Amino acid sequence: RELENLHRLEELKYLNVALNQIEEVKGLENCRSLTKLDLTANRISPSKLHSIARLAANKNLEHLFLLGNPCTKKRFYRAFVIAVLPQLKHLDGKRVTAEEQSAAMEQTSTLHQKVSSLEDSIAVCDENSGIQELSALQGQSTENAPCAHLVDAQARIFQTNQGKWKFKLSESEDKSTTLLEIPIGKRVETNDILVNIQPTFLECTIEGKLLRLMLFEEVLPTLSTATRSTATGRLLLSMPKAENHEFVRSAPVEETSFPT
C-alpha cells in the first residue's frame, strides 16, 4: 500500500497513517507544512529504507515515528534517518541530539552504501509489531494475546471495551503524564492482565477481554509504567507525554501499592 492523493494538502501539519500496511514512503513532497508524521507499525522493509530520504523535501518535519516497521531492526537505521533528514528534532519519540546528528552526517556516505546494498526480503508485520509491550506487572510477552481488528478501511483505529470495564482516563496535576485507572478489583489474577502501549493508543487485555483506547496526546511507551494496588487490585497506567521529554529510557513495570 502507498500514500496517495496527498499532494494537494500543502497546509497539512500532522499525518497519522500508523497500522496502514505502507511499504514505501512517497507522495508527501508537496505537504510543505508537515511537522509530524506517524508511520508506526507499517511494512517499510530494509530495502525501502532509502525511500525515507524523500522526506527531506518536507523542511518543516520535526517529529517522525517509524517504530514497528521491519527497517527499524537494522542497527544503522536511526543514524541513516538522522543523516538524510537533518530537520528532524525527534525520531520515534526520542530527541535527536547534536552529537547524534554530527556523527550521522560524518557517516552519510557509508550509510547510503549500506542501505543500497540491502536485499529485499519478505517482511511480515502483524498487528502487534512495534507495540511497546508492558506485560502488566509480570514481564510476559503479549504476542499471543487476543486482539480484535485494529483499524477500519479508512485506517481509523477502533476503540473497544469488550469487558465493559469502568475506567478513568485523565492526566497528572502538572499535565506531564497521561493516566489510566481501571478498578478491576482483587479477584482478577495479575497473570491475566496484559498491557500494550503505543505513542497514540493503548491496549489492556484483562482475562482475555480487550480494552483499546485512543490517546489525546502522544506518549512515551518506554517510560510508561503499569502498577497494581495490592490493597484494592486497581490498575494504574502512567504514560509520560512525549512533548515533555527530551530522551527515552527504559522503565520497569512492577507491582506496588498506591493510594486509593
C-alpha positions as CSV (number, residue, x, y, z in Angstrom):
1,R,0.0,0.0,0.0
2,E,1.2,3.5,-0.8
3,L,0.4,7.1,0.3
4,E,-1.9,8.6,-2.3
5,N,-3.8,11.8,-3.1
6,L,-2.0,13.9,-0.6
7,H,-0.1,16.2,-3.0
8,R,-2.6,19.0,-2.6
9,L,-2.5,19.1,1.2
10,E,0.0,21.9,1.5
11,E,-1.3,23.1,4.8
12,L,-1.3,19.6,6.4
13,K,0.7,19.7,9.7
14,Y,0.1,16.2,11.2
15,L,-0.4,13.0,9.4
16,N,-1.1,9.7,11.3
17,V,-1.0,6.6,9.0
18,A,0.0,4.1,11.6
19,L,-1.0,0.4,11.0
20,N,-1.8,1.0,7.3
21,Q,0.4,-1.6,5.6
22,I,2.5,1.1,3.9
23,E,5.6,-0.3,2.2
24,E,7.3,2.8,0.9
25,V,7.4,6.5,1.7
26,K,6.4,8.7,-1.2
27,G,3.9,11.2,-2.3
28,L,4.4,13.7,0.6
29,E,6.8,16.1,-1.1
30,N,4.1,18.8,-1.5
31,C,3.0,18.7,2.1
32,R,5.1,21.6,2.9
33,S,3.6,22.4,6.3
34,L,4.0,18.8,7.6
35,T,5.7,18.9,11.0
36,K,4.7,15.5,12.4
37,L,4.4,12.1,10.6
38,D,3.4,8.8,12.3
39,L,4.2,5.7,10.2
40,T,4.2,3.3,13.2
41,A,3.7,-0.4,12.5
42,N,3.7,-0.3,8.7
43,R,5.6,-2.6,6.3
44,I,8.6,-0.5,5.3
45,S,11.3,-3.1,4.8
46,P,15.1,-2.5,5.0
47,S,15.3,-2.4,1.2
48,K,12.8,0.5,1.2
49,L,14.7,2.4,3.9
50,H,16.0,4.7,1.2
51,S,12.5,6.0,0.5
52,I,12.5,7.8,3.8
53,A,15.1,10.2,2.3
54,R,12.2,11.7,0.2
55,L,11.0,13.4,3.4
56,A,14.0,15.7,3.1
57,A,11.7,17.8,0.9
58,N,9.5,18.4,4.0
59,K,11.6,21.1,5.5
60,N,9.3,21.6,8.5
61,L,9.2,17.9,9.5
62,E,10.3,17.7,13.1
63,H,8.7,14.5,14.5
64,L,8.8,11.1,12.8
65,F,7.6,7.8,14.1
66,L,8.7,4.6,12.3
67,L,8.5,2.1,15.2
68,G,7.3,-1.4,14.2
69,N,8.5,-1.2,10.6
70,P,10.9,-4.0,9.6
71,C,13.5,-1.4,8.6
72,T,14.0,-0.3,12.2
73,K,15.7,-3.6,13.0
74,K,18.8,-2.5,11.1
75,R,21.5,-1.3,13.5
76,F,22.2,1.7,11.3
77,Y,18.5,2.6,10.8
78,R,18.4,5.6,13.2
79,A,21.8,7.0,12.0
80,F,20.6,6.8,8.4
81,V,17.3,8.6,9.0
82,I,19.0,11.3,11.0
83,A,21.6,11.7,8.2
84,V,19.1,12.1,5.4
85,L,16.6,14.1,7.4
86,P,18.7,16.8,9.2
87,Q,15.5,18.8,10.0
88,L,14.2,16.2,12.5
89,K,14.1,17.0,16.2
90,H,12.6,13.8,17.4
91,L,12.7,10.3,15.9
92,D,10.5,7.6,17.4
93,G,9.8,9.8,20.4
94,K,13.4,10.3,21.2
95,R,15.1,13.7,20.8
96,V,17.8,13.9,18.1
97,T,20.9,15.2,19.8
98,A,23.5,17.4,18.3
99,E,26.1,14.6,18.8
100,E,23.9,12.1,17.0
101,Q,23.4,14.4,14.1
102,S,27.1,15.2,13.8
103,A,28.0,11.5,13.9
104,A,25.4,10.6,11.4
105,M,26.4,13.3,8.9
106,E,30.0,12.1,9.1
107,Q,28.9,8.6,8.1
108,T,26.4,9.7,5.4
109,S,28.3,8.1,2.5
110,T,28.8,4.8,4.4
111,L,25.2,4.7,5.5
112,H,24.0,5.2,1.9
113,Q,26.1,2.4,0.8
114,K,24.7,0.1,3.5
115,V,21.2,0.9,2.5
116,S,21.9,0.5,-1.2
117,S,23.3,-3.0,-0.6
118,L,20.3,-4.3,1.2
119,E,18.5,-7.1,-0.4
120,D,14.7,-7.0,-0.3
121,S,13.2,-9.6,1.9
122,I,9.7,-10.7,2.7
123,A,8.6,-8.9,5.9
124,V,5.6,-9.8,7.9
125,C,4.3,-7.0,10.1
126,D,1.5,-8.2,12.3
127,E,-0.8,-6.2,14.4
128,N,1.5,-6.3,17.4
129,S,4.7,-5.3,15.6
130,G,6.4,-2.3,17.2
131,I,3.9,-2.0,20.1
132,Q,5.8,-1.4,23.3
133,E,4.9,-4.5,25.4
134,L,4.4,-3.7,29.0
135,S,3.2,-7.2,30.1
136,A,1.5,-5.8,33.0
137,L,3.3,-6.5,36.2
138,Q,4.9,-9.8,35.1
139,G,7.1,-9.1,32.1
140,Q,5.4,-11.6,29.9
141,S,5.1,-11.3,26.1
142,T,1.8,-10.2,24.8
143,E,2.4,-11.7,21.3
144,N,-0.4,-14.3,21.7
145,A,-2.9,-12.1,23.5
146,P,-6.3,-11.9,21.9
147,C,-6.5,-9.0,19.5
148,A,-9.5,-7.5,17.8
149,H,-9.2,-5.7,14.4
150,L,-7.2,-2.5,14.9
151,V,-8.3,-0.4,12.0
152,D,-11.2,0.1,9.6
153,A,-11.0,0.7,5.9
154,Q,-10.1,4.4,6.5
155,A,-7.2,3.4,8.8
156,R,-9.0,4.8,11.8
157,I,-8.2,2.9,15.0
158,F,-11.2,1.1,16.6
159,Q,-11.8,1.7,20.3
160,T,-13.3,-1.2,22.1
161,N,-14.2,-2.3,25.6
162,Q,-15.0,-6.0,25.4
163,G,-15.1,-6.5,29.2
164,K,-17.2,-3.4,29.8
165,W,-14.6,-2.2,32.3
166,K,-15.1,1.1,34.1
167,F,-12.1,3.3,33.6
168,K,-10.9,6.9,34.1
169,L,-8.6,8.5,31.5
170,S,-7.0,11.7,32.8
171,E,-3.7,13.5,33.3
172,S,-1.4,14.3,36.2
173,E,-1.7,17.6,38.1
174,D,1.3,19.0,36.2
175,K,-0.2,17.8,32.9
176,S,3.0,15.9,32.0
177,T,1.6,12.4,32.2
178,T,-1.5,10.7,30.8
179,L,-3.1,8.4,33.4
180,L,-5.5,5.5,33.0
181,E,-7.1,3.9,36.1
182,I,-9.1,0.7,35.9
183,P,-10.8,-0.5,39.1
184,I,-10.7,-4.2,38.2
185,G,-10.7,-5.5,41.8
186,K,-8.6,-8.1,43.6
187,R,-10.4,-11.1,42.1
188,V,-8.6,-10.8,38.8
189,E,-5.2,-12.5,38.8
190,T,-2.2,-10.4,37.9
191,N,-1.2,-13.1,35.4
192,D,-4.4,-12.4,33.5
193,I,-3.5,-8.8,32.8
194,L,-1.5,-7.7,29.7
195,V,-0.8,-4.2,28.5
196,N,0.4,-2.8,25.2
197,I,1.2,0.9,24.9
198,Q,1.9,2.8,21.6
199,P,2.5,6.5,21.2
200,T,-1.1,7.2,20.1
201,F,-3.2,4.4,21.7
202,L,-3.1,1.7,24.3
203,E,-4.4,-1.8,24.7
204,C,-5.2,-3.6,28.0
205,T,-6.3,-7.2,28.0
206,I,-7.9,-8.4,31.2
207,E,-8.9,-12.0,31.4
208,G,-8.9,-12.2,27.7
209,K,-11.1,-9.2,27.1
210,L,-9.6,-6.2,25.3
211,L,-9.9,-2.6,26.2
212,R,-8.4,-0.3,23.4
213,L,-8.3,3.5,23.8
214,M,-7.0,6.3,21.6
215,L,-4.8,8.8,23.5
216,F,-5.4,12.5,23.1
217,E,-1.6,13.2,23.1
218,E,1.4,11.2,22.1
219,V,3.1,9.3,25.0
220,L,6.5,7.6,25.5
221,P,5.9,3.8,25.8
222,T,9.4,3.1,27.1
223,L,8.9,5.4,30.0
224,S,5.4,4.2,30.8
225,T,4.6,2.1,33.8
226,A,1.8,-0.2,34.9
227,T,1.2,-0.7,38.6
228,R,-1.5,-2.5,40.6
229,S,-2.7,-1.7,44.1
230,T,-2.0,-4.6,46.5
231,A,-4.9,-3.3,48.6
232,T,-7.7,-2.9,46.0
233,G,-6.4,-4.5,42.8
234,R,-6.8,-1.3,40.9
235,L,-4.6,-0.9,37.8
236,L,-2.9,2.3,37.1
237,L,-1.1,3.1,33.8
238,S,1.2,6.2,33.9
239,M,2.3,7.4,30.4
240,P,4.6,10.4,30.2
241,K,3.7,12.7,27.3
242,A,6.3,12.8,24.5
243,E,6.3,16.6,24.3
244,N,7.7,16.9,27.8
245,H,10.7,14.6,27.4
246,E,14.0,15.0,25.6
247,F,15.1,11.4,25.9
248,V,13.8,8.0,26.4
249,R,15.0,5.4,28.9
250,S,13.6,2.1,30.0
251,A,11.3,2.0,33.0
252,P,10.4,-1.2,34.9
253,V,6.9,-2.4,35.3
254,E,6.2,-3.6,38.8
255,E,3.6,-4.4,41.3
256,T,3.2,-1.9,44.0
257,S,0.7,-0.2,46.3
258,F,-0.6,3.2,45.7
259,P,-3.2,5.5,47.4
260,T,-6.9,4.7,46.8
